[in-house]
Amino acid sequence: MENLIRNVNWQDKNDKLDELLEQATSITVHPMDQGFEAEVVRITIAEQSFVLKIWSKHSKPDIRSQYYLLQVLSERGLSVSKPLGWGINPNGDPVLLTTFDGSPITSVNKKKMTQFARMLRDIHKTDAKEMGDFYLPKFDFIDYFFPGVREHPDVLHALTHVTEVTTIQQDQIIHGDFHLGNILENNDRYTVIDWTNGQLGDARYDFAWSFTLLQIHISDRHAEMFRSAYLAKNSISQEELERFEALACLRWVLLHRYGSVPIGPDTMERAESFIRSNPFLGPFAQDFLYRKI
């Protein structure tokens, strides 16, 4: 099992990884929940645990960018995993080794929702201009967050309607997929993981995506706790919020059609209610409902 890290062609690494490579004669591997894009395993070396993420599936993101983003954010004291190194394994798959920072969130309350809102706010407040020679990628908003949307004319019609009256700003660090599944808990310490979508983007959209997922998958009450805590120190007009919530919901609809979102007993009912209540999506609600989102 030591080959998991010994045989990697490490492109960038820190001193801690060099120490671990010297001790890597006995590695214990623990299975972890797998994502849509990569294999994830927990490895233990000399009684210390780490997470190895292997992009062995169709997705091949820029892991160098992710490594340096985590490095910069952790150095600034943000609640992210500390990266130890990134490289290419013998199969040609990019890999990333980080600290192990706890277990998935199993319950939520007002205190936690407030903390999560503050964590997202801290990410958005980080000045990208102060990151030295490291530059975050910037992508076309529609192509990145709505892949394949042109094959769904109803979603594209609604998306065009909203984007025509919305100015997308791509000048802030965003996580791109901030939700409870990407937050770990360890003795009241919380860590944001999975920075595959980290980029320069619009913080209003990043927030709206998180809020929309809470609204659809958790509860109105907890979503409102998160929203109130975030907006307490971030001024966003009601109309702006509704536009970006509409964009977030349209992304959710698209991902649902691809089978990429979890569905619970009342998920569809909550999604339908969200669509009907949004003034920018209301006129298109019947089309979505007819297609049984």
VOBA-1610 file (N, C-alpha, C; in pm, whole numbers, padded with zeros to 5 digits, always signed):
BEGIN
Met+00081-00121+00000Met+00000+00000+00000Met+00085+00127+00000Glu+00212+00115+00041Glu+00297+00233+00041Glu+00314+00290-00100Asn+00288+00205-00202Asn+00300+00252-00340Asn+00200+00362-00372Leu+00094+00372-00291Leu-00005+00477-00313Leu+00060+00615-00312Ile+00163+00632-00231Ile+00230+00763-00228Ile+00375+00755-00276Arg+00439+00640-00259Arg+00580+00630-00301Arg+00594+00637-00453Asn+00499+00580-00526Asn+00510+00574-00671Asn+00452+00698-00741Val+00409+00794-00664Val+00357+00917-00723Val+00471+01006-00766Asn+00459+01063-00884Asn+00556+01162-00930Asn+00511+01297-00874Trp+00562+01331-00756Trp+00517+01451-00687Trp+00570+01576-00757Gln+00478+01660-00800Gln+00513+01782-00871Gln+00547+01895-00773Asp+00471+01901-00666Asp+00495+01999-00559Asp+00467+01931-00427Lys+00550+01955-00328Lys+00527+01895-00198Lys+00598+01978-00092Asn+00555+01960+00034Asn+00620+02031+00144Asn+00708+01936+00224Asp+00773+01990+00324Asp+00868+01910+00403Asp+00798+01795+00476Lys+00674+01817+00516Lys+00599+01713+00587Lys+00585+01588+00501Leu+00558+01607+00372Leu+00544+01492+00284Leu+00677+01418+00270Asp+00787+01491+00264Asp+00918+01426+00258Asp+00940+01336+00380Glu+00898+01385+00497Glu+00910+01305+00619Glu+00825+01178+00608Leu+00704+01194+00558Leu+00613+01080+00547Leu+00665+00977+00448Leu+00725+01021+00340Leu+00778+00928+00241Leu+00888+00841+00301Glu+00963+00896+00394Glu+01068+00819+00461Glu+01009+00715+00556Gln+00886+00742+00605Gln+00821+00651+00699Gln+00722+00558+00632Ala+00709+00569+00501Ala+00598+00501+00431Ala+00625+00353+00405Thr+00676+00285+00503Thr+00696+00140+00489Thr+00573+00064+00536Ser+00489+00131+00611Ser+00366+00068+00659Ser+00253+00168+00654Ile+00161+00145+00561Ile+00048+00236+00542Ile-00081+00158+00561Thr-00173+00216+00637Thr-00307+00159+00651Thr-00403+00242+00568Val-00484+00177+00488Val-00578+00246+00400Val-00720+00222+00449His-00796+00330+00464His-00935+00321+00509His-01026+00374+00398Pro-01130+00301+00362Pro-01222+00350+00258Pro-01300+00472+00306Met-01334+00560+00214Met-01414+00678+00244Met-01523+00690+00138Asp-01624+00772+00167Asp-01729+00796+00069Asp-01668+00853-00057Gln-01710+00801-00171Gln-01655+00842-00299Gln-01739+00952-00363Gly-01672+01044-00429Gly-01742+01151-00499Gly-01769+01113-00643Phe-01833+01204-00715Phe-01863+01179-00855Phe-01737+01187-00941Glu-01636+01261-00895Glu-01523+01291-00982Glu-01395+01217-00947Ala-01384+01168-00824Ala-01255+01114-00782Ala-01272+01004-00677Glu-01166+00922-00665Glu-01157+00824-00556Glu-01095+00894-00436Val-01143+00859-00316Val-01091+00921-00195Val-01062+00812-00093Val-00941+00813-00037Val-00905+00717+00067Val-00837+00790+00181Arg-00855+00737+00300Arg-00785+00787+00417Arg-00667+00695+00441Ile-00549+00752+00454Ile-00432+00670+00480Ile-00370+00709+00613Thr-00319+00610+00683Thr-00255+00633+00813Thr-00109+00593+00804Ile-00022+00686+00839Ile+00122+00663+00839Ile+00175+00709+00975Ala+00240+00619+01045Ala+00297+00652+01176Ala+00194+00719+01266Glu+00075+00660+01271Glu-00035+00705+01357Glu-00090+00842+01320Gln-00056+00891+01202Gln-00111+01016+01153Gln-00199+00987+01031Ser-00313+01056+01021Ser-00407+01030+00912Ser-00406+01144+00810Phe-00422+01104+00684Phe-00425+01198+00573Phe-00530+01152+00472Val-00563+01239+00380Val-00659+01205+00276Val-00590+01213+00141Leu-00602+01106+00064Leu-00548+01101-00071Leu-00665+01100-00169Lys-00667+01198-00255Lys-00773+01209-00355Lys-00713+01180-00491Ile-00775+01087-00564Ile-00723+01040-00693Ile-00827+01065-00801Trp-00796+01149-00897Trp-00889+01179-01006Trp-00872+01074-01116Ser-00928+00956-01092Ser-00913+00843-01184Ser-01033+00828-01278Lys-01131+00921-01262Lys-01251+00913-01345Lys-01238+01010-01462His-01350+01050-01520His-01344+01134-01640His-01292+01274-01612Ser-01310+01322-01489Ser-01272+01459-01457Ser-01122+01470-01431Lys-01057+01566-01497Lys-00914+01590-01477Lys-00893+01740-01452Pro-00928+01789-01333Pro-00915+01931-01304Pro-00770+01973-01283Asp-00750+02102-01268Asp-00617+02158-01246Asp-00582+02142-01098Ile-00510+02034-01065Ile-00479+02005-00925Ile-00369+02096-00874Arg-00281+02141-00961Arg-00178+02237-00918Arg-00245+02362-00863Ser-00345+02412-00933Ser-00417+02531-00887Ser-00484+02505-00753Gln-00544+02386-00739Gln-00611+02352-00614Gln-00511+02342-00498Tyr-00395+02284-00525Tyr-00291+02270-00423Tyr-00248+02407-00371Tyr-00218+02498-00462Tyr-00171+02630-00420Tyr-00281+02714-00357Leu-00404+02697-00403Leu-00515+02768-00339Leu-00529+02724-00194Leu-00525+02594-00168Leu-00533+02544-00031Leu-00415+02593+00052Gln-00300+02597-00008Gln-00181+02644+00062Gln-00198+02790+00105Val-00243+02873+00013Val-00261+03015+00042Val-00369+03036+00147Leu-00482+02968+00133Leu-00592+02986+00227Leu-00555+02936+00366Ser-00487+02822+00375Ser-00449+02769+00506Ser-00347+02860+00574Glu-00256+02919+00495Glu-00158+03011+00552Glu-00225+03136+00608Arg-00342+03170+00553Arg-00416+03287+00600Arg-00515+03253+00710Gly-00511+03130+00758Gly-00591+03091+00872Gly-00734+03051+00841Leu-00766+03029+00713Leu-00902+02987+00681Leu-00920+02839+00711Ser-01045+02800+00728Ser-01077+02663+00770Ser-01076+02567+00651Val-00957+02535+00602Val-00942+02442+00490Val-00838+02337+00526Ser-00842+02226+00454Ser-00741+02123+00474Ser-00605+02175+00428Lys-00500+02134+00499Lys-00364+02174+00461Lys-00311+02076+00356Pro-00264+02127+00244Pro-00212+02037+00139Pro-00068+01996+00168Leu-00037+01869+00140Leu+00100+01822+00158Leu+00172+01807+00025Gly+00097+01775-00079Gly+00159+01760-00210Gly+00059+01719-00316Trp+00098+01743-00440Trp+00017+01694-00552Trp+00111+01637-00657Gly+00059+01541-00733Gly+00143+01479-00835Gly+00062+01391-00928Ile+00133+01305-01000Ile+00072+01215-01098Ile+00110+01072-01062Asn+00010+00983-01051Asn+00040+00844-01018Asn+00077+00766-01145Pro+00120+00640-01131Pro+00164+00563-01248Pro+00057+00545-01355Asn-00070+00561-01319Asn-00178+00549-01417Asn-00204+00680-01492Gly-00127+00784-01456Gly-00147+00913-01520Gly-00255+00996-01456Asp-00303+00954-01338Asp-00410+01028-01269Asp-00351+01131-01174Pro-00404+01252-01173Pro-00358+01351-01075Pro-00404+01312-00935Val-00321+01338-00836Val-00354+01306-00696Val-00321+01425-00608Leu-00391+01433-00496Leu-00369+01541-00399Leu-00371+01480-00260Leu-00269+01510-00180Leu-00262+01462-00042Leu-00282+01579+00053Thr-00377+01566+00145Thr-00406+01672+00242Thr-00417+01612+00382Thr-00428+01700+00480Thr-00455+01655+00617Thr-00594+01593+00624Phe-00613+01507+00722Phe-00745+01450+00751Phe-00807+01537+00860Asp-00927+01587+00835Asp-00983+01690+00923Asp-01118+01656+00985Gly-01151+01528+00996Gly-01273+01493+01068Gly-01374+01416+00985Ser-01497+01420+01032Ser-01605+01342+00972Ser-01714+01434+00918Pro-01800+01381+00830Pro-01908+01463+00774Pro-02004+01513+00881Ile-02068+01624+00855Ile-02168+01682+00944Ile-02288+01588+00955Thr-02330+01560+01077Thr-02445+01470+01097Thr-02568+01542+01151Ser-02550+01662+01203Ser-02664+01738+01254Ser-02634+01887+01242Val-02740+01967+01237Val-02721+02112+01225Val-02809+02185+01326Asn-02766+02304+01363Asn-02842+02391+01452Asn-02806+02536+01417Lys-02861+02629+01490Lys-02838+02769+01458Lys-02690+02806+01472Lys-02626+02755+01576Lys-02484+02787+01598Lys-02399+02740+01481Lys-02425+02619+01434Lys-02348+02567+01322Lys-02376+02643+01193Met-02502+02674+01167Met-02536+02745+01044Met-02471+02883+01043Thr-02466+02946+01159Thr-02400+03077+01169Thr-02251+03063+01143Gln-02191+02958+01196Gln-02048+02934+01175Gln-02018+02906+01028Phe-02104+02827+00964Phe-02081+02795+00823Phe-02093+02920+00736Ala-02188+03006+00769Ala-02204+03131+00695Ala-02079+03218+00710Arg-02025+03221+00830Arg-01904+03300+00855Arg-01785+03243+00778Met-01777+03111+00769Met-01668+03047+00695Met-01675+03085+00547Leu-01795+03081+00490Leu-01810+03119+00350Leu-01778+03267+00330Arg-01822+03347+00423Arg-01796+03491+00416Arg-01645+03519+00421Asp-01572+03445+00505Asp-01427+03462+00515Asp-01358+03424+00384Ile-01408+03320+00320Ile-01352+03283+00189Ile-01370+03397+00090His-01490+03452+00086His-01520+03558-00010His-01445+03688+00022Lys-01408+03708+00148Lys-01337+03830+00186Lys-01187+03822+00155Thr-01136+03702+00129Thr-00994+03688+00099Thr-00961+03757-00032Asp-00865+03847-00029Asp-00830+03928-00145Asp-00742+03848-00240Ala-00795+03820-00359Ala-00719+03743-00458Ala-00594+03816-00503Lys-00593+03948-00489Lys-00478+04026-00533Lys-00359+04011-00438Glu-00383+03954-00320Glu-00277+03938-00222Glu-00221+03796-00219Met-00243+03723-00327Met-00201+03583-00330Met-00068+03564-00402Gly+00010+03670-00412Gly+00142+03660-00471Gly+00138+03627-00619Asp+00225+03534-00660Asp+00236+03499-00801Asp+00132+03396-00844Phe+00053+03347-00749Phe-00047+03245-00781Phe-00174+03310-00833Tyr-00220+03263-00948Tyr-00342+03317-01006Tyr-00447+03209-01016Leu-00564+03239-00963Leu-00676+03147-00972Leu-00732+03146-01113Pro-00785+03032-01157Pro-00847+03030-01290Pro-00980+03105-01290Lys-01019+03149-01408Lys-01148+03213-01429Lys-01212+03147-01551Phe-01338+03107-01537Phe-01405+03032-01644Phe-01528+03106-01695Asp-01572+03068-01813Asp-01699+03119-01861Asp-01810+03068-01770Phe-01891+03159-01718Phe-01989+03123-01615Phe-02086+03015-01662Ile-02146+03034-01779Ile-02248+02939-01826Ile-02184+02806-01862Asp-02074+02808-01936Asp-02011+02682-01976Asp-01966+02600-01856Tyr-01918+02669-01750Tyr-01865+02596-01635Tyr-01976+02541-01546Phe-02071+02626-01510Phe-02171+02583-01413Phe-02295+02520-01476Phe-02310+02531-01608Phe-02427+02474-01675Phe-02384+02391-01796Pro-02300+02291-01774Pro-02252+02210-01887Pro-02369+02135-01953Gly-02372+02138-02085Gly-02477+02066-02157Gly-02613+02134-02156Val-02619+02259-02109Val-02750+02324-02096Val-02817+02344-02232Arg-02740+02352-02338Arg-02799+02375-02470Arg-02879+02255-02518Glu-02865+02143-02451Glu-02946+02024-02483Glu-03078+02026-02407His-03102+02129-02325His-03224+02143-02246His-03283+02281-02275Pro-03359+02293-02383Pro-03408+02425-02428Pro-03487+02501-02322Asp-03563+02431-02238Asp-03642+02501-02136Asp-03551+02566-02032Val-03449+02492-01988Val-03354+02548-01891Val-03274+02661-01955Leu-03232+02641-02079Leu-03156+02745-02149Leu-03238+02872-02167His-03366+02856-02197His-03454+02972-02213His-03461+03052-02083Ala-03483+02984-01972Ala-03490+03051-01842Ala-03354+03110-01804Leu-03247+03036-01830Leu-03113+03083-01797Leu-03079+03210-01876Thr-03114+03212-02002Thr-03090+03331-02084Thr-03168+03451-02030His-03292+03425-01991His-03377+03531-01935His-03312+03594-01811Val-03257+03511-01723Val-03199+03561-01598Val-03064+03629-01624Thr-02979+03567-01706Thr-02846+03623-01727Thr-02850+03756-01803Glu-02954+03776-01882Glu-02965+03903-01955Glu-02985+04022-01863Val-03036+03997-01743Val-03061+04107-01648Val-02967+04097-01527Thr-02862+04015-01540Thr-02769+03994-01429Thr-02626+04019-01473Thr-02555+04097-01397Thr-02412+04120-01425Thr-02329+04025-01340Ile-02258+03934-01405Ile-02173+03838-01335Ile-02036+03900-01313Gln-01993+03904-01187Gln-01861+03958-01153Gln-01769+03842-01113Gln-01655+03834-01175Gln-01562+03725-01146Gln-01432+03780-01089Asp-01445+03834-00968Asp-01330+03899-00907Asp-01307+03858-00761Gln-01377+03753-00717Gln-01360+03707-00578Gln-01333+03558-00575Ile-01264+03514-00471Ile-01240+03371-00454Ile-01371+03304-00414Ile-01409+03202-00487Ile-01529+03126-00452Ile-01494+02977-00439His-01573+02907-00360His-01554+02764-00343His-01616+02688-00459Gly-01734+02733-00503Gly-01800+02672-00617Gly-01899+02562-00584Asp-01888+02503-00464Asp-01981+02396-00426Asp-01986+02384-00274Phe-02011+02496-00207Phe-02012+02501-00061Phe-02145+02447-00009His-02141+02327+00049His-02261+02267+00110His-02219+02177+00225Leu-02317+02126+00299Leu-02286+02050+00420Leu-02200+01927+00393Gly-02215+01868+00274Gly-02134+01751+00241Gly-01987+01783+00223Asn-01955+01910+00207Asn-01816+01951+00190Asn-01762+02024+00313Ile-01823+01995+00427Ile-01773+02049+00554Ile-01752+01932+00650Leu-01634+01928+00711Leu-01602+01823+00807Leu-01601+01880+00948Glu-01630+01792+01044Glu-01638+01833+01184Glu-01542+01750+01268Asn-01471+01817+01357Asn-01380+01746+01447Asn-01369+01825+01577Asn-01445+01780+01679Asn-01444+01847+01811Asn-01472+01997+01799Asp-01583+02029+01735Asp-01627+02169+01719Asp-01538+02251+01627Arg-01452+02186+01555Arg-01371+02255+01453Arg-01422+02210+01317Tyr-01442+02305+01227Tyr-01501+02275+01097Tyr-01402+02308+00986Thr-01402+02224+00883Thr-01308+02240+00773Thr-01382+02226+00640Val-01357+02319+00548Val-01417+02314+00415Val-01327+02233+00323Ile-01383+02132+00259Ile-01305+02045+00171Ile-01357+02055+00027Asp-01294+01979-00061Asp-01331+01966-00202Asp-01328+02101-00274Trp-01207+02144-00307Trp-01187+02271-00373Trp-01168+02257-00524Thr-01222+02149-00580Thr-01210+02126-00723Thr-01266+02243-00804Asn-01372+02307-00753Asn-01437+02418-00825Asn-01388+02555-00780Gly-01282+02560-00698Gly-01228+02687-00653Gly-01181+02772-00771Gln-01220+02898-00773Gln-01190+02983-00888Gln-01220+03128-00854Leu-01190+03219-00947Leu-01236+03356-00937Leu-01378+03360-00993Gly-01470+03406-00911Gly-01610+03406-00954Gly-01689+03511-00880Asp-01820+03493-00881Asp-01912+03588-00819Asp-01957+03533-00684Ala-01920+03603-00577Ala-01954+03556-00442Ala-02105+03548-00422Arg-02180+03632-00491Arg-02326+03629-00476Arg-02382+03496-00527Tyr-02327+03447-00637Tyr-02370+03318-00688Tyr-02326+03206-00593Asp-02204+03214-00544Asp-02151+03111-00454Asp-02240+03099-00330Phe-02278+03213-00275Phe-02368+03214-00160Phe-02505+03158-00198Ala-02559+03203-00311Ala-02693+03160-00354Ala-02698+03009-00375Trp-02590+02951-00428Trp-02587+02806-00448Trp-02595+02733-00314Ser-02521+02780-00216Ser-02524+02719-00083Ser-02663+02731-00021Phe-02721+02851-00030Phe-02853+02874+00026Phe-02957+02786-00042Thr-02951+02777-00174Thr-03048+02696-00250Thr-03042+02550-00209Leu-02922+02496-00193Leu-02908+02356-00152Leu-02967+02333-00013Leu-02945+02428+00077Leu-03004+02417+00211Leu-03156+02422+00201Gln-03208+02510+00119Gln-03352+02527+00104Gln-03417+02399+00050Ile-03353+02337-00046Ile-03412+02219-00111Ile-03386+02091-00033His-03267+02078+00026His-03228+01950+00084His-03233+01944+00237Ile-03233+02059+00304Ile-03233+02057+00451Ile-03366+02110+00505Ser-03381+02240+00516Ser-03508+02296+00563Ser-03508+02447+00542Asp-03628+02504+00532Asp-03641+02649+00520Asp-03578+02718+00641Arg-03601+02661+00757Arg-03554+02722+00881Arg-03402+02732+00886His-03334+02624+00856His-03188+02626+00860His-03131+02709+00745Ala-03197+02707+00631Ala-03152+02790+00519Ala-03160+02937+00557Glu-03266+02976+00626Glu-03283+03115+00665Glu-03181+03156+00772Met-03144+03063+00861Met-03038+03091+00958Met-02908+03123+00886Phe-02875+03042+00788Phe-02753+03060+00710Phe-02757+03192+00634Arg-02869+03217+00572Arg-02884+03339+00492Arg-02872+03465+00579Ser-02939+03464+00692Ser-02936+03581+00781Ser-02796+03607+00833Ala-02724+03500+00869Ala-02589+03516+00922Ala-02494+03568+00815Tyr-02508+03519+00693Tyr-02419+03564+00586Tyr-02447+03709+00551Leu-02575+03744+00538Leu-02612+03879+00495Leu-02594+03984+00605Ala-02572+03940+00728Ala-02553+04035+00838Ala-02434+04126+00811Lys-02334+04076+00738Lys-02217+04158+00707Lys-02187+04162+00558Asn-02284+04124+00478Asn-02271+04131+00332Asn-02399+04191+00276Ser-02389+04310+00224Ser-02508+04377+00173Ser-02536+04336+00029Ile-02645+04264+00010Ile-02690+04223-00123Ile-02838+04256-00133Ser-02878+04324-00237Ser-03018+04363-00250Ser-03107+04241-00272Gln-03234+04257-00238Gln-03330+04147-00253Gln-03340+04102-00399Glu-03339+04197-00491Glu-03351+04160-00633Glu-03227+04085-00680Glu-03109+04128-00635Glu-02987+04054-00669Glu-02993+03912-00616Leu-03038+03898-00492Leu-03048+03764-00433Leu-03141+03676-00515Glu-03254+03732-00555Glu-03351+03652-00630Glu-03296+03609-00766Arg-03217+03697-00827Arg-03156+03660-00955Arg-03056+03547-00939Phe-02970+03559-00838Phe-02867+03456-00820Phe-02926+03327-00764Glu-03031+03337-00686Glu-03101+03216-00641Glu-03166+03146-00760Ala-03216+03225-00856Ala-03274+03166-00977Ala-03167+03091-01056Leu-03048+03152-01069Leu-02938+03085-01139Leu-02899+02956-01067Ala-02891+02962-00935Ala-02854+02843-00857Ala-02958+02733-00875Cys-03085+02770-00874Cys-03191+02671-00888Cys-03188+02608-01028Leu-03159+02688-01129Leu-03149+02635-01265Leu-03034+02535-01275Arg-02925+02564-01206Arg-02816+02467-01205Arg-02861+02337-01138Trp-02935+02351-01028Trp-02984+02233-00959Trp-03074+02150-01051Val-03163+02216-01123Val-03252+02146-01217Val-03170+02067-01318Leu-03067+02131-01372Leu-02983+02066-01472Leu-02911+01945-01413Leu-02853+01962-01295Leu-02782+01851-01231Leu-02878+01738-01195His-03000+01773-01159His-03099+01669-01130His-03127+01585-01254Arg-03136+01648-01366Arg-03160+01574-01490Arg-03045+01482-01525Tyr-02926+01515-01477Tyr-02810+01429-01499Tyr-02796+01324-01390Gly-02887+01325-01292Gly-02880+01229-01182Gly-02771+01258-01083Ser-02734+01386-01069Ser-02619+01423-00986Ser-02655+01489-00854Val-02782+01483-00813Val-02820+01538-00683Val-02899+01432-00607Pro-02884+01427-00474Pro-02960+01330-00395Pro-03107+01368-00389Ile-03193+01269-00388Ile-03337+01293-00385Ile-03398+01224-00263Gly-03458+01303-00174Gly-03525+01249-00057Gly-03675+01249-00076Pro-03750+01213+00028Pro-03896+01201+00016Pro-03967+01330-00026Asp-03916+01447+00019Asp-03985+01572-00014Asp-03898+01667-00097Thr-03790+01615-00155Thr-03698+01701-00230Thr-03767+01768-00348Met-03842+01691-00426Met-03903+01747-00546Met-04009+01851-00510Glu-04083+01825-00405Glu-04185+01921-00362Glu-04120+02053-00321Arg-04007+02045-00253Arg-03938+02165-00208Arg-03878+02240-00328Ala-03823+02163-00424Ala-03767+02226-00544Ala-03876+02296-00624Glu-03991+02233-00638Glu-04102+02295-00711Glu-04149+02423-00643Ser-04155+02419-00511Ser-04196+02538-00435Ser-04096+02651-00455Phe-03967+02616-00456Phe-03861+02715-00475Phe-03875+02781-00613Ile-03900+02701-00715Ile-03914+02754-00850Ile-04034+02847-00861Arg-04146+02804-00805Arg-04269+02884-00815Arg-04256+03018-00741Ser-04181+03019-00632Ser-04174+03140-00549Ser-04075+03243-00601Asn-03984+03201-00688Asn-03884+03295-00738Asn-03942+03375-00855Pro-03941+03508-00847Pro-04003+03590-00952Pro-03938+03575-01089Phe-03811+03533-01092Phe-03744+03517-01220Phe-03767+03378-01280Leu-03814+03284-01199Leu-03841+03149-01248Leu-03989+03119-01260Gly-04072+03195-01188Gly-04215+03170-01189Gly-04275+03152-01327Pro-04244+03239-01424Pro-04302+03224-01558Pro-04264+03094-01628Phe-04155+03029-01582Phe-04108+02907-01647Phe-04143+02782-01566Ala-04210+02802-01452Ala-04236+02690-01361Ala-04311+02577-01428Gln-04411+02611-01508Gln-04493+02507-01569Gln-04411+02418-01661Asp-04314+02480-01733Asp-04229+02400-01822Asp-04146+02300-01742Phe-04088+02348-01632Phe-04006+02258-01550Phe-04091+02148-01489Leu-04205+02184-01437Leu-04291+02086-01370Leu-04346+01986-01470Tyr-04376+02032-01589Tyr-04426+01942-01693Tyr-04321+01837-01727Arg-04194+01880-01725Arg-04085+01787-01754Arg-04046+01705-01631Lys-04118+01729-01522Lys-04095+01652-01399Lys-03949+01661-01355Ile-03911+01783-01312Ile-03773+01805-01271Ile-03728+01707-01167
//
